[in-house]
Amino acid sequence: MKSRRKRRKTLLTVINLSLLFSSLLALLALFFLLRQPEQSKENQLESASSQQVTKQEEKASSEQVNWTVQDQPVKIPILMYHAIHEMAPEEAANANLIVSPTTFESQIKRLVDEGYYFLSPEEAYRALTENSLPSSKVVWLTFDDSLLDFYTIAYPIMTKYKVKATNNVITGYTESSKAGHLSIDQIKEMAKNGMSFQSHTVNHPDLEMSAQETQESELSQSKSYLDTVLKQETTAIAYPAGRYSQTTLSLAEHSYKLGVTTNEGIASADDGLLSLKRIRILPNTDPDTLIASMTS
């Protein structure tokens, strides 16, 4: 009797274990069935992501710049700006240094519509030294004095049209956080987004009338500051108020590859790489006048 009960108990245990095992198998099968659509969706997403990356890579490749050696000596229109804002009545004495935001945007839009390629300082140097161009139409935008409105007004407009420019920084003003001028944080932010920052000396002196020692320190210290804070090789100097001497040029040669002046005209290597001409942009320079000045 006891033996029969024991066998029955064993049989029930086996049956229960079999049922449990079967249930586990069923649950496992259900889990995999439910996972299959999800995995399919993941595979589709991965495939779509891969295709998107491929398209981006193809687009980047297609947008690579091809430089072409020119038959004639290269000439570059270097535009010279200072302030971009609505002029206040008390600023009348500096009227020729101020361009309204509306006028500035109309100029940038026209240049983009005309198919101009916007150069960096390094690209300008390459163009002038190798006599080659990345496009049949090029322009180099420069802004002097590192004024705050470059960040608050000009930069958003240029970002809108996806163009780049160079601001020539008075480094002493940035170091001392002078009101109305760019801070180092603003400069770093814009540098990450395609803007270039070059030297406009430390204190904006009249270099032509300065002692050689003063000139040397103004030129070298401003470059050293920008090299350090921006982790770059600063290549260009803009002479304050366009004032320079032969001594200035000789000293600049030790630190810079390019120098821009306020001498009116289109830049060429014949002028000397350290004494390049620029085109001054006035408050009344409309797009037609701008294009005419760049192509004359």
RAVEN-V441478 format. One record per backbone hydrogen bond with DSSP energy under -1.0 kcal/mol. NH is the residue of the N-H (numbers start at 0). CO is the residue of the C=O. Records with the same first field share a line. If there is no record, write none. Layout:
NH=CO ; CO
This chain:
4=0
5=1
6=2
7=3
8=4
9=5
10=6
11=7
12=8
13=9
14=10
15=11
16=12
17=13
18=14
19=15
20=16
21=17
22=18
23=19
24=20
25=21
26=22
27=23
28=24
29=25
30=26
31=27
32=28
33=29
34=30
35=31
38=34
39=35
40=36
41=37
42=38
43=39
44=40
45=41
46=42
47=43
48=44
49=45
50=46
51=47
52=48
53=49
54=50
55=51
56=52
57=53
58=54
59=55
60=56
61=57
62=58
63=60
67=132
69=130
75=266
78=139
79=278
80=141
82=96
84=98
90=87
91=88
93=90
94=91
96=93
97=94
98=82
103=99
104=100
105=101
106=102
107=103
108=104
109=105
110=106
111=107
112=108
113=109
114=111
115=110
116=136
118=138
123=119
124=120
125=121
126=122
127=123
128=124
129=125
132=67
138=116
139=76
141=78
142=165
143=80
144=167
147=179
149=146
150=147
151=147
152=148
153=148
154=149
156=152
157=153
158=154
159=155
160=156
162=157
165=140
166=195
167=142
168=197
170=168 ; 200
171=201
172=169
173=169
174=170
175=171
176=173
177=172
180=177
181=145
186=182
187=183
188=184
189=185
190=186
191=187
192=189
193=190
194=189
195=164
197=166
198=235
199=168
206=204
209=206
214=210
215=211
216=212
217=213
218=214
219=215
220=216
221=217
222=218
223=219
224=220
225=221
226=222
227=223
228=224
229=225
231=226
236=257
237=198
238=259
241=238
242=239
248=244
249=245
250=246
251=247
252=248
253=250
254=251
255=251
256=234
257=234
258=272
259=236
260=275
264=277
266=75
270=267
271=268
274=271
275=258
277=262
278=77
280=79
284=281
285=283
289=285
290=286
291=287
292=288
293=289
294=290
